[in-house]
Amino acid sequence: MINWQPLTGEFQLWQDAGITLPFWWRDDDAIAPTTQLETLISIATDLNIPCHLAVIPKFATKALAERIATTYLIIPITHGWAHENHAPEGQKKAEFGATRPIEDCATDAIQSLQHLQDLFGDQLQPMFVPPWNRINPDLGQHLVAIGYDALSTYGPHKTRFSAPNLTQINTHLDPIAWRGNRSLVAPETLIAQTVKLLQDRRLGHADNTEPLGFLTHHLVHDAAIWAFVKQFLTIMLEGPIKPFRYGRDPLE
């Protein structure tokens, strides 16, 4: 039994202060329709919350585009090009890192956007998500020239714009124990992390105009992770939350 009281208690402080939290959901590594994707779509539909689906362009299929076209709650965005590591041996993985020639990075970012625009059309939103959440900061100006207007990595952003006209909209909480058993991080740890993120925003130690981002990876979820994802999103939506959708809502 998960104890949600620390989170609901923090929410009460938000409500007492009359403030709200912008909140968004990003899920990475989509390439094709799968049973795991159907579970994700089901949760988004049941809770009526948008999910920003970071699609790997090189391997994305027409079938994925056709499936996503049937639901306005799934917003496709660009996830690198091939999710291929170009970092030197011994360094942290990165496809668009500082050790790779910036011209090669820009070329990949161009073909990524073009390929996904061909697949998804106007449904695609011009947000760039670098694999492993790592990117050469000098690439930002190139992304803007290519046609992107937002960048998403991980952790509280240091500035609202990572480059002129390139908005930084990060994720901040990941429920997967990547360095452990690759199942669910202890729920009490995730709740404590969320409360700390909320406290920093409530007390002015972090920017509350940046949507608080929940990061998932549907292809590797087990039953414990799926259960937490749905419970967590349900609890969040019961709080002082303003769900964030990147780009224009098609129902407006």
C-alpha positions as CSV (number, residue, x, y, z in Angstrom):
1,M,0.0,0.0,0.0
2,I,1.5,3.3,-1.1
3,N,1.4,6.2,1.3
4,W,0.5,9.3,-0.7
5,Q,0.0,11.5,2.3
6,P,3.3,13.4,1.9
7,L,2.3,14.4,-1.6
8,T,-1.4,15.2,-0.8
9,G,-0.1,17.2,2.2
10,E,2.1,19.3,0.0
11,F,-0.7,19.8,-2.4
12,Q,-2.8,21.2,0.5
13,L,-0.1,23.9,1.0
14,W,-0.3,24.8,-2.6
15,Q,-4.1,25.1,-2.4
16,D,-3.8,27.2,0.7
17,A,-1.4,29.5,-1.1
18,G,-3.7,29.7,-4.1
19,I,-1.0,28.5,-6.6
20,T,-1.2,25.9,-9.3
21,L,1.4,23.6,-10.9
22,P,1.8,23.2,-14.6
23,F,2.4,19.5,-15.2
24,W,3.2,17.4,-18.3
25,W,3.9,13.8,-19.3
26,R,6.6,12.7,-21.8
27,D,7.1,9.1,-22.9
28,D,10.2,8.1,-24.9
29,D,11.4,5.7,-27.6
30,A,8.2,5.0,-29.6
31,I,8.7,3.4,-33.0
32,A,5.6,1.3,-33.7
33,P,2.2,0.2,-32.3
34,T,2.7,-2.3,-29.5
35,T,0.6,-3.7,-26.6
36,Q,2.6,-1.4,-24.3
37,L,1.7,1.6,-26.4
38,E,-2.0,0.6,-26.1
39,T,-1.6,0.5,-22.3
40,L,-0.2,4.0,-22.4
41,I,-3.0,5.3,-24.7
42,S,-5.6,3.7,-22.4
43,I,-4.2,5.5,-19.3
44,A,-4.1,8.8,-21.1
45,T,-7.7,8.3,-22.3
46,D,-9.0,7.1,-18.9
47,L,-7.4,10.1,-17.2
48,N,-7.9,12.6,-20.0
49,I,-4.3,13.7,-19.9
50,P,-2.0,14.5,-22.9
51,C,1.1,12.4,-23.4
52,H,4.0,13.7,-25.4
53,L,5.3,10.7,-27.3
54,A,9.0,11.0,-28.2
55,V,9.4,9.1,-31.5
56,I,12.7,7.8,-32.8
57,P,12.6,9.0,-36.4
58,K,14.8,6.5,-38.2
59,F,12.7,3.5,-37.1
60,A,9.3,5.1,-36.9
61,T,6.6,3.3,-38.8
62,K,3.6,4.4,-40.8
63,A,1.6,2.2,-38.6
64,L,2.6,4.2,-35.6
65,A,1.5,7.4,-37.3
66,E,-1.8,5.8,-38.3
67,R,-2.5,4.7,-34.7
68,I,-1.5,8.1,-33.2
69,A,-3.8,9.9,-35.6
70,T,-6.8,8.3,-33.9
71,T,-6.2,10.1,-30.6
72,Y,-5.7,13.7,-29.9
73,L,-4.2,13.0,-26.4
74,I,-1.0,11.6,-27.9
75,I,1.3,14.3,-29.2
76,P,4.3,13.1,-31.3
77,I,7.6,14.9,-30.8
78,T,11.1,14.2,-32.1
79,H,13.5,11.9,-30.3
80,G,16.9,12.3,-31.9
81,W,17.5,10.4,-35.1
82,A,18.4,6.8,-34.5
83,H,19.0,6.7,-30.7
84,E,22.6,5.8,-31.5
85,N,25.4,6.5,-29.1
86,H,28.2,8.7,-30.6
87,A,30.1,9.4,-27.4
88,P,33.7,8.1,-27.0
89,E,34.2,4.9,-25.0
90,G,34.1,5.6,-21.3
91,Q,31.9,8.7,-21.6
92,K,28.1,9.0,-20.9
93,K,26.0,8.0,-23.8
94,A,24.8,10.7,-26.2
95,E,23.7,11.0,-29.8
96,F,23.9,14.8,-30.0
97,G,26.7,15.4,-27.5
98,A,29.5,17.9,-27.5
99,T,32.1,15.4,-28.8
100,R,30.3,14.8,-32.1
101,P,30.7,17.3,-35.0
102,I,27.9,19.8,-34.7
103,E,27.4,19.7,-38.5
104,D,26.6,15.9,-38.2
105,C,24.2,16.6,-35.4
106,A,22.4,19.3,-37.4
107,T,22.1,17.0,-40.4
108,D,20.5,14.4,-38.3
109,A,18.1,16.9,-36.7
110,I,17.1,18.1,-40.1
111,Q,16.3,14.6,-41.5
112,S,14.5,13.7,-38.2
113,L,12.1,16.6,-38.5
114,Q,11.5,16.1,-42.2
115,H,10.9,12.3,-41.7
116,L,8.4,12.8,-38.9
117,Q,6.6,15.6,-40.6
118,D,6.1,13.3,-43.6
119,L,4.7,10.6,-41.2
120,F,2.6,12.7,-38.8
121,G,1.9,15.9,-40.7
122,D,0.5,18.7,-38.6
123,Q,0.1,16.4,-35.6
124,L,3.9,16.6,-35.0
125,Q,5.0,19.3,-32.7
126,P,8.5,20.9,-33.1
127,M,10.0,19.8,-29.8
128,F,13.4,18.1,-29.9
129,V,14.2,15.4,-27.3
130,P,17.9,14.3,-27.4
131,P,18.4,10.6,-26.5
132,W,19.8,10.1,-23.0
133,N,18.7,13.7,-22.4
134,R,22.2,15.0,-23.4
135,I,22.9,17.6,-26.0
136,N,25.7,20.0,-27.1
137,P,24.4,23.4,-25.9
138,D,25.8,25.0,-29.1
139,L,23.3,23.0,-31.1
140,G,20.4,25.0,-29.8
141,Q,20.7,27.8,-32.4
142,H,20.9,25.2,-35.2
143,L,17.7,23.5,-33.9
144,V,15.9,26.9,-34.2
145,A,17.1,27.4,-37.7
146,I,15.9,23.9,-38.6
147,G,12.4,24.5,-37.3
148,Y,12.3,23.4,-33.7
149,D,11.0,25.8,-31.0
150,A,11.4,23.6,-27.9
151,L,14.0,21.4,-26.3
152,S,13.3,18.8,-23.6
153,T,16.0,17.1,-21.5
154,Y,15.9,16.1,-17.8
155,G,16.2,18.1,-14.5
156,P,15.1,21.6,-13.6
157,H,16.0,24.0,-16.3
158,K,18.6,26.7,-15.6
159,T,17.0,29.2,-18.0
160,R,13.6,29.4,-19.8
161,F,15.3,29.5,-23.2
162,S,18.3,27.2,-24.0
163,A,18.9,29.4,-27.0
164,P,17.0,32.4,-28.5
165,N,13.5,31.2,-29.4
166,L,14.1,27.6,-28.1
167,T,12.1,27.0,-25.0
168,Q,13.4,24.5,-22.5
169,I,10.7,22.2,-21.1
170,N,12.3,19.4,-19.2
171,T,11.2,16.3,-17.3
172,H,12.0,15.9,-13.6
173,L,10.8,12.5,-12.4
174,D,11.5,9.0,-13.8
175,P,10.0,6.0,-12.1
176,I,12.4,3.4,-13.5
177,A,15.4,2.1,-11.6
178,W,17.7,2.1,-14.6
179,R,20.8,1.3,-12.5
180,G,19.1,-1.3,-10.4
181,N,16.6,-4.0,-11.4
182,R,15.0,-1.8,-14.1
183,S,11.7,-2.1,-12.3
184,L,10.0,0.5,-10.2
185,V,12.0,2.9,-8.0
186,A,10.7,2.5,-4.4
187,P,7.4,4.5,-4.3
188,E,8.3,6.3,-1.1
189,T,11.4,7.5,-2.9
190,L,9.5,8.8,-5.9
191,I,7.0,10.5,-3.7
192,A,9.7,12.2,-1.6
193,Q,11.4,13.3,-4.9
194,T,8.1,14.8,-6.1
195,V,7.5,16.6,-2.8
196,K,11.0,18.1,-2.9
197,L,10.4,19.3,-6.5
198,L,7.1,20.8,-5.4
199,Q,8.6,22.5,-2.3
200,D,11.3,24.1,-4.4
201,R,8.7,25.6,-6.7
202,R,6.4,26.7,-3.9
203,L,9.2,28.4,-2.0
204,G,10.6,30.1,-5.1
205,H,13.8,28.0,-5.4
206,A,12.8,26.7,-8.8
207,D,10.9,28.1,-11.8
208,N,7.2,27.2,-11.5
209,T,6.4,28.4,-15.0
210,E,8.2,25.4,-16.4
211,P,5.8,22.5,-16.5
212,L,6.8,19.7,-14.0
213,G,7.6,16.8,-16.2
214,F,6.9,13.1,-15.6
215,L,9.1,10.8,-17.8
216,T,8.1,7.3,-18.8
217,H,9.4,4.6,-21.3
218,H,6.4,2.5,-22.2
219,L,8.4,-0.3,-24.0
220,V,10.2,-1.4,-20.8
221,H,7.4,-1.0,-18.2
222,D,6.5,-4.0,-16.0
223,A,3.3,-4.4,-14.1
224,A,4.6,-2.5,-11.0
225,I,5.7,0.5,-13.1
226,W,2.3,0.6,-15.0
227,A,0.4,0.5,-11.7
228,F,2.5,3.3,-10.2
229,V,2.2,5.5,-13.4
230,K,-1.6,5.3,-13.3
231,Q,-1.9,5.9,-9.6
232,F,0.7,8.8,-9.7
233,L,-1.1,10.5,-12.5
234,T,-4.4,10.1,-10.8
235,I,-3.2,11.6,-7.6
236,M,-1.5,14.5,-9.4
237,L,-4.6,15.3,-11.4
238,E,-6.5,15.5,-8.1
239,G,-4.2,18.2,-6.9
240,P,-3.8,21.9,-7.9
241,I,-2.6,20.8,-11.4
242,K,-2.9,22.5,-14.8
243,P,-2.1,19.8,-17.3
244,F,0.2,21.1,-20.0
245,R,-0.1,20.3,-23.7
246,Y,2.7,21.4,-26.0
247,G,1.4,23.1,-29.1
248,R,-2.2,24.0,-29.8
249,D,-5.0,21.8,-28.4
250,P,-6.9,20.5,-31.4
251,L,-10.2,20.7,-29.5
252,E,-9.8,24.5,-28.8
